[in-house]
Amino acid sequence: MNKQQHLEELALLNREDQPLPNIFSQLSDSDLEATHHYVDQVIERHMQGLDQLMLSMVQSMKFIPNVFLQMMAKRYVDPVFAARLTNLMDVRRTVALTKGMPVAYLGEVTAHQRDNALSATILSHLKTKDIEPIVRYIVEHYPGKALDIAHHLPDSLLRKVAQYLDANRFDASHLNDDRRELLKRIQDQI
């Protein structure tokens, strides 16, 4: 992971109304990586108690109709928490819960999902008409995250990302090899 990716991930962990402190961008690559690792460890430590609760919630959700879960999620479940829940759910159940959810909510959940391969798998199981608005949202609000997820998408879905992604938006010198290679694949799709 390069410096730009560490900064993007730390920004995702931060509250939306607070910009990432400038001190992070002034750190060396190794110091930023160590800081990111430390922050991840602190978050994991604080979340350990919630993991069992979330697992219990996922088990209980099997007995609640999707329409009620969708209403509750939109009102009471923060997208960051929902992203963590999706790690514990099977893909089929997650896809079923996306139906009828607002695009912005699904985009935020997808952006905060730590497992990019899982995000790509979920997206690839959605109907085509449901994929495009979510992809557009992620590309617009989280372009770096869109690249990381797109890395795991099949070529058929990569074309959808290519429709909305402006490769000129990225400074190639700040991209790691995976992102540069993916941008080249996307440009080849256009």
N, C-alpha and C positions, 0 to 999 in steps of 0.2 A: 504494500500500500504506500502511495507516495504522500507528500505533504498535503497536496490539495484534497486528497481523499480523506485524510485524517481531519482536516479542517471541516469538510462537509459533514463527516460523521459526528464530530463534536457539536457542530451547529444543529444537527438534528436532535441531539440530546438536550440542547438548550431550549428554554421557553421561547415561543415564537415572537413574543413582543420584546425580547431582549437580544440585541446583536451579540455575537461572539466577541469577547474582549480581544482587543488588538494584540495583547501580549502573546496570544497563541500563534499568530502569523509571524511573530518575530523569533519564535523558537527555532532551533535547528531541527533538521529532520529527525534525528535520533531523540532529541528531547521531546519533540511533539509526539513521536511514537510512544515513548515511555509515559507521557502524560495521558495520552489516549488509552493506553493499556491500564493505567492506574484508575482512570475514571470508569472504565468498563468493569474493573474488579470491584470498585465501590458500589456501583449500580447492582452488580450481580449479588453482592453481599446483602444489600438492602432488599433485593427482590426474592431472596431465597425463601423467606417465609410466605411470600405471595404465590410462589410456584405451586405449592400444594393446594392452596385455595383456588387457583386458576384451574388446576387439574380437576378439582371437585366441581367447579362451575361447568367445565366442558362436559363432564359426565352428566350433570343435571340438565344441561341444555338439550340433551337428546330427547327429553320428555316434554319440552316446551315447543309449541308450534312456531315455525319460522316467522310468521307475521308478528307475533308478540316479541320475539327476540329482536327483530328488525326495529320495531318501535322503541324498545328499551335501549338498544345500542345507540340509535340516533340521539336519544335524549340524555342517556346516563353513562355511556361507555366512551371514554376518551380514545381517540384513534391510536395513541401510543399503547394503551392497555389492550385494545382490540388486536393490534399487531402482535403483541406477545401471546394473546390467546390463540391466534391462528397457528402458532408453532405447535400447539397441543392438539389441534383439531385435524381430522383427515381432510384431504383436498375436496372430496365430494361434498362434505358438510359445509365447508367454507364457501364453496361456489354456490351452494343452495342459499346461503345466507346473504349473498351479494345482491340477489335479485331485488330490485326496488329500492336499493340504498342510494343515497345521493352520491354523485360522482366525486364531489369534494371530499366526502367522508372516506370513500373507498380509495381515493388518491392519497389521502393522508395516511391511512392504514398501510397501504402499499409502500409509501415512502419511509415509514418508520419500521417496516419489517426488516429485521437484521439479516435474514436469510434470503439473499437475492435469488438463489435458485428456486426457493419455495415460492417467492413472488412470481417468478416467471412461469412456474408450473401452474399456479392458480390462474394467472392471466391466460395461459394457453388452454385452460379448460372452460373459459367463459365463451359465450356466444360472441361472434364477430361484432355485432352491433353494440355489445356491452364493453368490448375491449377498447375500441377507439377513444371514447371520451376519457377513460381512465388513463390511457397512454398519453393522450394530449395533456391532461392535467399534470401528470408526473413530469413530462418533458418541459412543460411551461414553468412549473414551480421548483422542480428538483432535477435539473438536467444531468448532473453527475450521477445521481441515483438511477435515472433512466438508463444511462449507459451501462451501469453495473447490472441492472436487471436484464437489459437487452442482450448482454453477453450470454445469457442462458436461454434466450428465446430461439425457436426454430426460425429459419429464413422466412417462412410465410408471415410470421408475426413481426419479424425484423423490418419488413417492408412498411408495416403500420407505423413503427417508430420512425423510420426514415421519412415518412410523409410530414412529420411534425418537428423533427429535429434539425436545427440549423448547425451544421458542422463548423461553420465559421464562428460560432459562439464560444468555441473552446480554443484556448491557447495550447497548442500541441506540446509546448515545452513544459507545461504543468500536468500533462497526462502521463500515466504509466503505460507500459507496453500494451496491456490488455485493452485499455481504453483507446489507444491510438489504432490498434488493429481493428477494434470494433468500429470506430469511425470510418476507417477505410472500407470495411464491409458494408456499412450503411451507405457510403457514397457510391459504392458499386451497385447498390440496390436501386438507386435513383435513376 
